[in-house]
């Protein structure tokens, strides 16, 4: 049997705080979602962002956790293989896996800015781990 790390509540709070501060520094209304390695929601925060960002941020985080990679990486694959949309995935930039010693322990998804802005804020959250 192999042991692997998992996120604690303190880890999730630290990640969320770093991402929130990055979003506020960018002066962009965003939603931030953090999920465990199975894509289950652990944290959600909406910073005066539009309602549509709720589903998008959560979907990006879930997609990233289940793919064990950036949600944006799926975007080009969907263009070539549209059937991938049946996976209930969010193939948009802004979801990043949270990795510890080579293991995916969860993911963060951000929505509200451009794809590049979302990913930049998500990246700050990742680095807080």
N, C-alpha and C positions, 0 to 999 in steps of 0.2 A: 504494500500500500504506500502511495506517495503522499506526502504532505505538501500543501501549497498555501501561500498567504491569502488572506482575504481582507477586505476593507473593514475598518472599524468606524464607528460613528465619528470619532475624532478625526480620522483620515478624511472622511467625507466632508466634514465641516471645514477643514483646512483647505481642501480642494475648492469647495464652493466659495469660500471667502476670497481666495486668490483670484478666481474667475470673476467674481462680482466686482472686486476692486479694479480689475483690468477693464471690464465693461464700463464701469463708471469713469475711468480714466479716458476711455475712447469716446465718452459721452454718447453712447448708443444704448437705446432701450432694448434689452435682450432678455431671453429666457435661458435658464441654465438647468440642465438635467444631468443627474449622475445615477448610473445604474450599476448593479453588480455584474459578475461575469456571465450570468444567465439572462441579462437584459432587464432585470426587475428593478423598478424605481426605488432608489434610496433617498434621493434629494431632488427637490424641484424649487426653483425660484424664478419669479417673473418680475423683472425690473421695469415696470410701466411699459412693457412691450405689447404689441398687438396680440390679439387672442390666437391668431394662427401660429405664433411662435411656440405655443405650448406643445402642440402635436409635433411640430417639426423638430424642436430641440430633443424631445423625448425619443422620437424616431431615429434621429441621428445617433444618440447615445446607444440605443438598443442595437441598431445596425452595426455600430462599431464594436460593441462587446461581442456580438454573435459572430462577426466576421474576424475578430481579433486583429482589426486594422482600421485605418481611417475610413469613415463613411463615404468620403469623396472618391475613394478609389473605385467604388462600385459604379460611379457615374459613367465612365467610359465603357464599362462592361455592359451596362444596360443599353447603351446606344447600339451596340453590336448584337445584343441578345435581349430584346425587350421582355421575353418571358421571365426574366429575373425579377420583374416587378411583382410577380405572383408571390414572392417571398415575404411580402409585407415589409420591405426594406425602404429606407430613406436614403437614396443615393445622392446626397448633397454634401458638400464640404461643410465641416464644422463639428463632426463627431470624431473623437480620438480615443483609442484604447488606453486604459490605465495599466501599465506594465510594472511588475516587480520581479526581478530576477528571472526574466524570460517568461513569466506567467501573466496572463491577462486576468486582472482582478476586478475589472469593471470598465466603464467608459464614461466619458463626459460628452454631452451634446449641447451646442450653443446655437441659438437662432435669433435673428433680429437685425443683423448687419449684412454685409456682403459675405460671400463664402469665405473670402480671405480674412475678413474681420472676425467672423465666427470662429474660424480655426485658430486664429491668433489668440483669442480669449481662451478657447479650450486648451491651447498649448500651455498657457500660464497656469491653468488649473492642474494640468498633468505634472508640470514641474514642481508644484507644491507638494506632490506626493513623495 
